[in-house]
Amino acid sequence: MPSFKQESDMHITKVSAYRLTRYVLSGIPPFFTFWIVFLYMDATGAHYMISSAVAFVCYWIVNFVFIRYVAFRSEGELRKEMLQHVTLHLSNQFLTFAGLHVLIAYYHMNTTFAQAIMNCIYILINVYVSHRIFDEDFMKKIPPS
C-alpha cells in the first residue's frame, strides 16, 4: 500500500502530465499557422524577413489565445499577461531576425531551413518562460527532487 507521500507524488505526476499534454497540443495550431504563412510568403517571393515578420504576427495571435485559454486556463489579468507575452515573443522575434541574417547571409542556408533552426531555439525559450507568465504558482507545483 502506497504511503501518503507516494500517493501525493503520483497525483502531481498525473496533473503535470495532463498539463504538459495540454501545453504541447495548444502549441500545434500556432506552429502550423506560422509555417503556412511563412512558406506561402516565401513561395511568392517575399523577402525572408518580411515573411518571418508577417508569420510571427499571425502566430502570436493564435499562440496567445491557445496558451492562455487552453494550456494554462489562466484567469490572471489579461492586459498584464498580454504585455508579458508580446514582450517575450518580440524579443524572440528579434533574436530570430538576427539568427536568420547570420544563417542566410553568412552561411548561405536555405531560408526555410534557417527559419526552422531559429524556431527550435524560439520554442525552447518559450517553453521555459511561458510558465512564468501564465501560471504564477508553477514553481510551487513542481515536486522537489
C-alpha atoms as an extended CHARMM CRD file, in Angstrom:
* protein
*
       145  EXT
         1         1  MET       CA              0.0000000000        0.0000000000        0.0000000000  PROA      1               0.0000000000
         2         2  PRO       CA              1.5000000000        3.3610000000       -1.0270000000  PROA      2               0.0000000000
         3         3  SER       CA              2.2100000000        5.9170000000        1.6270000000  PROA      3               0.0000000000
         4         4  PHE       CA              0.5730000000        9.3510000000        1.6510000000  PROA      4               0.0000000000
         5         5  LYS       CA              3.6970000000       10.9080000000        0.1190000000  PROA      5               0.0000000000
         6         6  GLN       CA              3.7240000000        8.3660000000       -2.7320000000  PROA      6               0.0000000000
         7         7  GLU       CA              0.0200000000        9.0000000000       -3.4840000000  PROA      7               0.0000000000
         8         8  SER       CA              0.6660000000       12.7430000000       -3.4520000000  PROA      8               0.0000000000
         9         9  ASP       CA              3.6360000000       12.3560000000       -5.8290000000  PROA      9               0.0000000000
        10        10  MET       CA              1.5540000000       10.2050000000       -8.1890000000  PROA      10              0.0000000000
        11        11  HSD       CA             -1.1760000000       12.8710000000       -8.2650000000  PROA      11              0.0000000000
        12        12  ILE       CA              1.3620000000       15.5880000000       -9.0370000000  PROA      12              0.0000000000
        13        13  THR       CA              2.7990000000       13.4370000000      -11.8340000000  PROA      13              0.0000000000
        14        14  LYS       CA             -0.6570000000       12.8300000000      -13.3730000000  PROA      14              0.0000000000
        15        15  VAL       CA             -1.5440000000       16.5190000000      -13.1310000000  PROA      15              0.0000000000
        16        16  SER       CA              1.8310000000       17.5010000000      -14.6050000000  PROA      16              0.0000000000
        17        17  ALA       CA              1.4500000000       15.0250000000      -17.4820000000  PROA      17              0.0000000000
        18        18  TYR       CA             -2.0550000000       16.3190000000      -18.2180000000  PROA      18              0.0000000000
        19        19  ARG       CA             -0.8780000000       19.9460000000      -18.1690000000  PROA      19              0.0000000000
        20        20  LEU       CA              2.1510000000       19.1320000000      -20.3150000000  PROA      20              0.0000000000
        21        21  THR       CA             -0.1310000000       17.4170000000      -22.8440000000  PROA      21              0.0000000000
        22        22  ARG       CA             -2.4200000000       20.4740000000      -22.9540000000  PROA      22              0.0000000000
        23        23  TYR       CA              0.6220000000       22.7230000000      -23.3720000000  PROA      23              0.0000000000
        24        24  VAL       CA              2.0670000000       20.6750000000      -26.2310000000  PROA      24              0.0000000000
        25        25  LEU       CA             -1.2870000000       20.2870000000      -28.0020000000  PROA      25              0.0000000000
        26        26  SER       CA             -2.0220000000       24.0060000000      -27.6960000000  PROA      26              0.0000000000
        27        27  GLY       CA              1.2350000000       24.7440000000      -29.4990000000  PROA      27              0.0000000000
        28        28  ILE       CA              0.2520000000       22.8290000000      -32.6370000000  PROA      28              0.0000000000
        29        29  PRO       CA             -2.1860000000       25.3710000000      -34.1880000000  PROA      29              0.0000000000
        30        30  PRO       CA              0.1990000000       28.3400000000      -33.7690000000  PROA      30              0.0000000000
        31        31  PHE       CA              3.0660000000       26.2470000000      -35.1690000000  PROA      31              0.0000000000
        32        32  PHE       CA              1.1270000000       25.3790000000      -38.3140000000  PROA      32              0.0000000000
        33        33  THR       CA             -0.2030000000       28.9390000000      -38.6160000000  PROA      33              0.0000000000
        34        34  PHE       CA              3.3630000000       30.2470000000      -38.6490000000  PROA      34              0.0000000000
        35        35  TRP       CA              4.6390000000       27.7410000000      -41.1860000000  PROA      35              0.0000000000
        36        36  ILE       CA              1.6760000000       28.0600000000      -43.5600000000  PROA      36              0.0000000000
        37        37  VAL       CA              2.0490000000       31.8400000000      -43.6770000000  PROA      37              0.0000000000
        38        38  PHE       CA              5.8720000000       31.7470000000      -43.8590000000  PROA      38              0.0000000000
        39        39  LEU       CA              6.0230000000       29.1090000000      -46.6140000000  PROA      39              0.0000000000
        40        40  TYR       CA              3.2880000000       30.8090000000      -48.6240000000  PROA      40              0.0000000000
        41        41  MET       CA              5.0520000000       34.1530000000      -48.4860000000  PROA      41              0.0000000000
        42        42  ASP       CA              8.4270000000       32.5460000000      -49.2230000000  PROA      42              0.0000000000
        43        43  ALA       CA              6.9010000000       30.7780000000      -52.2490000000  PROA      43              0.0000000000
        44        44  THR       CA              5.5030000000       34.0680000000      -53.5480000000  PROA      44              0.0000000000
        45        45  GLY       CA              8.9760000000       35.6360000000      -53.4400000000  PROA      45              0.0000000000
        46        46  ALA       CA              8.6410000000       37.8260000000      -50.3530000000  PROA      46              0.0000000000
        47        47  HSD       CA             11.8670000000       38.7200000000      -48.5440000000  PROA      47              0.0000000000
        48        48  TYR       CA             12.5770000000       36.2340000000      -45.7440000000  PROA      48              0.0000000000
        49        49  MET       CA             12.4700000000       38.9430000000      -43.0560000000  PROA      49              0.0000000000
        50        50  ILE       CA              9.0410000000       40.1520000000      -44.2340000000  PROA      50              0.0000000000
        51        51  SER       CA              7.8050000000       36.5470000000      -44.4060000000  PROA      51              0.0000000000
        52        52  SER       CA              9.0650000000       35.9010000000      -40.8970000000  PROA      52              0.0000000000
        53        53  ALA       CA              7.5400000000       39.1090000000      -39.5120000000  PROA      53              0.0000000000
        54        54  VAL       CA              4.0770000000       38.5480000000      -41.0180000000  PROA      54              0.0000000000
        55        55  ALA       CA              4.0940000000       34.8780000000      -39.9940000000  PROA      55              0.0000000000
        56        56  PHE       CA              5.1330000000       35.9640000000      -36.4860000000  PROA      56              0.0000000000
        57        57  VAL       CA              2.1350000000       38.2970000000      -36.0870000000  PROA      57              0.0000000000
        58        58  CYS       CA             -0.2890000000       35.5570000000      -37.1820000000  PROA      58              0.0000000000
        59        59  TYR       CA              1.4880000000       33.0600000000      -34.9330000000  PROA      59              0.0000000000
        60        60  TRP       CA              1.4430000000       35.3690000000      -31.9310000000  PROA      60              0.0000000000
        61        61  ILE       CA             -2.3150000000       35.9590000000      -32.0550000000  PROA      61              0.0000000000
        62        62  VAL       CA             -3.1220000000       32.2510000000      -32.3310000000  PROA      62              0.0000000000
        63        63  ASN       CA             -0.4700000000       31.3450000000      -29.7540000000  PROA      63              0.0000000000
        64        64  PHE       CA             -1.7000000000       33.8090000000      -27.1380000000  PROA      64              0.0000000000
        65        65  VAL       CA             -5.2690000000       32.5180000000      -27.3600000000  PROA      65              0.0000000000
        66        66  PHE       CA             -4.2700000000       28.8570000000      -27.1710000000  PROA      66              0.0000000000
        67        67  ILE       CA             -1.6370000000       29.2670000000      -24.4490000000  PROA      67              0.0000000000
        68        68  ARG       CA             -3.7720000000       31.4880000000      -22.2400000000  PROA      68              0.0000000000
        69        69  TYR       CA             -7.1240000000       29.7600000000      -22.5860000000  PROA      69              0.0000000000
        70        70  VAL       CA             -6.2450000000       26.1360000000      -23.4210000000  PROA      70              0.0000000000
        71        71  ALA       CA             -2.8160000000       25.3290000000      -21.9900000000  PROA      71              0.0000000000
        72        72  PHE       CA             -2.9010000000       27.3020000000      -18.7510000000  PROA      72              0.0000000000
        73        73  ARG       CA             -6.5690000000       28.2390000000      -18.4900000000  PROA      73              0.0000000000
        74        74  SER       CA             -5.3310000000       31.4530000000      -16.9730000000  PROA      74              0.0000000000
        75        75  GLU       CA             -7.6160000000       33.7450000000      -15.0570000000  PROA      75              0.0000000000
        76        76  GLY       CA             -4.9070000000       36.3450000000      -14.4980000000  PROA      76              0.0000000000
        77        77  GLU       CA             -5.0230000000       39.9480000000      -15.6230000000  PROA      77              0.0000000000
        78        78  LEU       CA             -5.4300000000       39.8890000000      -19.4190000000  PROA      78              0.0000000000
        79        79  ARG       CA             -3.5500000000       43.1340000000      -20.1080000000  PROA      79              0.0000000000
        80        80  LYS       CA             -0.5780000000       42.1350000000      -17.9410000000  PROA      80              0.0000000000
        81        81  GLU       CA             -0.3110000000       38.6620000000      -19.4800000000  PROA      81              0.0000000000
        82        82  MET       CA             -0.6850000000       40.0470000000      -22.9960000000  PROA      82              0.0000000000
        83        83  LEU       CA              2.0910000000       42.5880000000      -22.3940000000  PROA      83              0.0000000000
        84        84  GLN       CA              4.4220000000       39.9290000000      -20.9630000000  PROA      84              0.0000000000
        85        85  HSD       CA              3.5760000000       37.5170000000      -23.7720000000  PROA      85              0.0000000000
        86        86  VAL       CA              4.1670000000       40.0660000000      -26.5300000000  PROA      86              0.0000000000
        87        87  THR       CA              7.4270000000       41.1650000000      -24.8690000000  PROA      87              0.0000000000
        88        88  LEU       CA              8.6420000000       37.5500000000      -24.7720000000  PROA      88              0.0000000000
        89        89  HSD       CA              7.7090000000       36.9370000000      -28.3750000000  PROA      89              0.0000000000
        90        90  LEU       CA              9.0360000000       40.2420000000      -29.7090000000  PROA      90              0.0000000000
        91        91  SER       CA             12.3890000000       39.6020000000      -28.0560000000  PROA      91              0.0000000000
        92        92  ASN       CA             12.3820000000       36.1170000000      -29.5670000000  PROA      92              0.0000000000
        93        93  GLN       CA             11.4730000000       37.5570000000      -32.9660000000  PROA      93              0.0000000000
        94        94  PHE       CA             14.4260000000       39.9730000000      -32.8230000000  PROA      94              0.0000000000
        95        95  LEU       CA             16.6370000000       37.0010000000      -31.9090000000  PROA      95              0.0000000000
        96        96  THR       CA             15.1310000000       35.1700000000      -34.8820000000  PROA      96              0.0000000000
        97        97  PHE       CA             15.8360000000       38.1070000000      -37.2240000000  PROA      97              0.0000000000
        98        98  ALA       CA             19.4600000000       38.2180000000      -36.0900000000  PROA      98              0.0000000000
        99        99  GLY       CA             19.8160000000       34.4540000000      -36.4390000000  PROA      99              0.0000000000
       100       100  LEU       CA             18.1880000000       34.4490000000      -39.8750000000  PROA      100             0.0000000000
       101       101  HSD       CA             20.5160000000       37.1700000000      -41.0680000000  PROA      101             0.0000000000
       102       102  VAL       CA             23.6040000000       35.2950000000      -39.8630000000  PROA      102             0.0000000000
       103       103  LEU       CA             22.4750000000       31.8830000000      -41.1500000000  PROA      103             0.0000000000
       104       104  ILE       CA             21.3450000000       33.1690000000      -44.5570000000  PROA      104             0.0000000000
       105       105  ALA       CA             23.8180000000       35.9780000000      -45.2820000000  PROA      105             0.0000000000
       106       106  TYR       CA             26.9850000000       34.3860000000      -43.8820000000  PROA      106             0.0000000000
       107       107  TYR       CA             26.3100000000       30.6410000000      -44.0220000000  PROA      107             0.0000000000
       108       108  HSD       CA             24.1600000000       30.7750000000      -47.1850000000  PROA      108             0.0000000000
       109       109  MET       CA             21.4810000000       28.4990000000      -45.7420000000  PROA      109             0.0000000000
       110       110  ASN       CA             18.1190000000       27.9410000000      -47.3260000000  PROA      110             0.0000000000
       111       111  THR       CA             15.5690000000       30.3570000000      -45.7960000000  PROA      111             0.0000000000
       112       112  THR       CA             13.2140000000       27.5780000000      -44.7050000000  PROA      112             0.0000000000
       113       113  PHE       CA             15.9870000000       25.5960000000      -43.0140000000  PROA      113             0.0000000000
       114       114  ALA       CA             17.3370000000       28.7210000000      -41.2890000000  PROA      114             0.0000000000
       115       115  GLN       CA             13.8390000000       29.5890000000      -40.0510000000  PROA      115             0.0000000000
       116       116  ALA       CA             13.4040000000       26.0250000000      -38.7400000000  PROA      116             0.0000000000
       117       117  ILE       CA             16.6470000000       26.2840000000      -36.7580000000  PROA      117             0.0000000000
       118       118  MET       CA             15.5920000000       29.6050000000      -35.2760000000  PROA      118             0.0000000000
       119       119  ASN       CA             12.1430000000       28.2130000000      -34.4430000000  PROA      119             0.0000000000
       120       120  CYS       CA             13.7390000000       25.3970000000      -32.4250000000  PROA      120             0.0000000000
       121       121  ILE       CA             15.6480000000       27.9600000000      -30.3550000000  PROA      121             0.0000000000
       122       122  TYR       CA             12.4920000000       30.0770000000      -30.0570000000  PROA      122             0.0000000000
       123       123  ILE       CA             10.4320000000       27.1150000000      -28.8170000000  PROA      123             0.0000000000
       124       124  LEU       CA             12.9600000000       26.2500000000      -26.1090000000  PROA      124             0.0000000000
       125       125  ILE       CA             12.9010000000       29.8090000000      -24.7860000000  PROA      125             0.0000000000
       126       126  ASN       CA              9.0870000000       29.9560000000      -24.8940000000  PROA      126             0.0000000000
       127       127  VAL       CA              8.6270000000       26.6870000000      -23.0200000000  PROA      127             0.0000000000
       128       128  TYR       CA             10.8660000000       27.9660000000      -20.2530000000  PROA      128             0.0000000000
       129       129  VAL       CA              9.3290000000       31.4500000000      -19.9480000000  PROA      129             0.0000000000
       130       130  SER       CA              5.6080000000       30.8470000000      -20.6820000000  PROA      130             0.0000000000
       131       131  HSD       CA              5.0430000000       29.1050000000      -17.3550000000  PROA      131             0.0000000000
       132       132  ARG       CA              6.2770000000       32.1820000000      -15.5510000000  PROA      132             0.0000000000
       133       133  ILE       CA              3.8220000000       34.4210000000      -17.4100000000  PROA      133             0.0000000000
       134       134  PHE       CA              0.5910000000       32.4440000000      -17.2670000000  PROA      134             0.0000000000
       135       135  ASP       CA              0.9970000000       30.2520000000      -14.1990000000  PROA      135             0.0000000000
       136       136  GLU       CA              2.0940000000       32.1880000000      -11.1170000000  PROA      136             0.0000000000
       137       137  ASP       CA              2.0520000000       29.0620000000       -8.9640000000  PROA      137             0.0000000000
       138       138  PHE       CA              4.0420000000       26.9830000000      -11.4630000000  PROA      138             0.0000000000
       139       139  MET       CA              7.1920000000       26.7540000000       -9.3540000000  PROA      139             0.0000000000
       140       140  LYS       CA              5.1930000000       25.7560000000       -6.2760000000  PROA      140             0.0000000000
       141       141  LYS       CA              3.6340000000       22.8280000000       -8.1700000000  PROA      141             0.0000000000
       142       142  ILE       CA              6.9030000000       21.1870000000       -9.1770000000  PROA      142             0.0000000000
       143       143  PRO       CA              7.7230000000       18.4320000000       -6.6890000000  PROA      143             0.0000000000
       144       144  PRO       CA             11.1360000000       18.7310000000       -5.0400000000  PROA      144             0.0000000000
       145       145  SER       CA             13.7680000000       16.4190000000       -6.4610000000  PROA      145             0.0000000000
